[in-house]
Amino acid sequence: MSRSFRAVLLDLDGTLLHTAPDLAAAANRMLGELGLPPRAPEEIATFIGKGLPVLVHRALAGRLDGVAEQMVFERALPIFERCYAEESGRRARPFPGVVGGLERMRALRLPLGCVTSKAGRFTQDLLEHTDLARFFDCVVSGDTVARRKPDPLPILHACERLGADARMTLVIGDSLNDVQAARAAGCPVWCVPYGYNEGRPVSELECDAVVESLLDAARLIEREGRRSGD
C-alpha cells in the first residue's frame, strides 16, 4: 500500500497515553466506597475502550460483557467520576515513541486530531497535563458528538474540522473500536500493539498495518509520502 496521507487521527487511551493505572485506581476507590473488593489493575485494563460508563459496568460486574444492576450503576458512576477526576494524570504517561512520533508528524505538516471515547471534561486536562495538547488541531471527545466510536461520527466530525478527506486521513488506534470506526468512516487504519484491546491481541484486528510505535508510524508515513511523489 502506497498513499500520501493528508491528516492523522489518534486514539488517546492505549495509543497516546498509558492511562490504565489511573483508571484502575479510580475503579478500585469506587469499589471500596461501595463495600466491594478491589480488582487487579491488569483485569481493569481489559475493561478500557468503550468509555467510562462501560468501564464502570464492567468493573462492577467483573467481566467484559457485564452490566450492573441499574440502581448500583447509578450510585457507582458519580463515585467513579469523582475519584477519576482526582486520579487522572497522576500516573498517566505517553507511551514510548509518542512524543517523537507526533513531533515528526508535525514536521511533515500533517494536521493532527485526537479522537477518544473519554468525556471532554477529562480529555483536555489530561492532554494538557501530559504536554500533548500542543500537537493537536482538534480534539473530539466521547461527548463532543451524539455517538462514540465504533460509530464513524466522531471520526467524520474530526475530518470535517480538519478539512480533510476521510479517504486520505489515517486513523491510528489500539482496539477493535478504532478499526470499526475508521472502516465505517472510510479511513485507512493502523494499530499499535501495546494498548488496551480488551485483552485480545492486536493481531486479531483487521487493520492495514501494525506499527510498533508512533515514531515508527511517522517514519512509515514519510516513506509512503515519498513513494507517492509528495
Buried (B, 14 or more C-beta within 10 A) or exposed (E): EEBEBBBBBBBBBBBBBBBBBBBBBBBBBBBEBEEBEBBEBEBBBBBBBBBBBBBBBBBBBEEBEEEBEEEBBEBBBEBBBBBBEEBBBEBBEBBBBBBBBBEBBBEEEBBBBBBBBBBBEBBBBBBEBBEBBEBBBBBBBBBBBEEBBBBBBBBBBBBEBBEBEBEBBBBBBBBBBBBBBBBBBBBBBBBBBBBBBBEEEBEEBEBBBEBEBBBBBBBBBBEBBEEEEE
